Amino acid sequence: MSEHPGQPGHARPLHLTPAALALVAVGGMAGMAARHALTLLLPSRHGWPIATLSVNLVGAFVLGLLLEALARRGPDQGTRRRIRLVVGTGFCGAFTTYSALAVDVDLLLRTGQAATAVAYGLTTVIVGFGVCAFGIWIAARRGPRAAA
Amino acid sequence: MSPAVVLLLVVAGGLGAVARFVVDGVVRARSVVAFPLGTLVINFSGSLILGLLTGLTMAQLLPDTVRLVVGTGFLGGYTTFSTASFETVRLVQERRVLAGVLYGLGSLVVTTAVAGLGLVIGLSL
């Protein structure tokens, strides 16, 4: 991936760079394969979509850990940027899902399981926030100090 | 699920991730507010379409394979929970607690509402 060091003003935006798109695609396919495998392993229990809950919480934790660790090791370029695109944007992005969360909450509401719907939605968002912050905290403690 | 459908699901997930990356980049380039609008636009649109596809499948107007590949695969790769969580934490870290709470809980409420709308439309067709 070229960083266009000589002419930053003329650099193609990252989201239109073929190499960056390819890295996101590879990570995204891996993330979807991993999510599918977990879906087969973890059936819903008492109306709770355990597989979706699990991928969202694990993905939020890993993304927090990853992005903070990368940011502390230096600017977003070269290998660090490639890791962010494959593992962060691609894998964690595709491994986790918001659309399935929203539709599952709706389906619980439609089948008269309002308490489960609210508990499932809020648990995902609040615990997701907590584990993501925990991932950031671990990376901040263990990694080098924030890059200048 | 046949191996061919699983393969399509995985490829669709990769394409969805690419679509998210592009949409987020385009929204970011045009956005003038310091708020994660890109992810919100992505999760909003993806939830609306997944609701619609789910409703159409429940009404037996769409084969389940299409819902799996396009819904679970493409829209699953397109929408994301991890980035939404990360952006919420960053807002709180910047001491923009109200913005963080609004974004974190607002995303859940808004996506559930539009997915419900899509579901109703799909079921009524």
Interface residues (C-beta under 8 A of the other chain):
Chain A: P13 L14 H15 L16 A20 L21 V24 A25 V26 G27 G28 M29 G31 M32 A33 R35 H36 N56 G59 A60 V62 L63 G64 L67 L85 T89 G90 C92 G93 A94 F95 T96 T97 Y98 S99 A100 L101 A102 V103 V105 D106 L107 L109 R110 G121 L122 T124 V125 G128 F129 V131 C132 A133 I136
Chain B: V6 L9 V10 V11 A12 G13 G14 L15 G16 A17 V18 R20 F21 V22 D24 G25 V26 A29 N43 G46 S47 I49 L50 G51 T54 G71 T72 G73 L75 G76 G77 Y78 T79 T80 F81 S82 T83 A84 S85 F86 T88 V89 V92 Q93 G104 L105 S107 L108 T111 T112 V114 A115 G116 L119
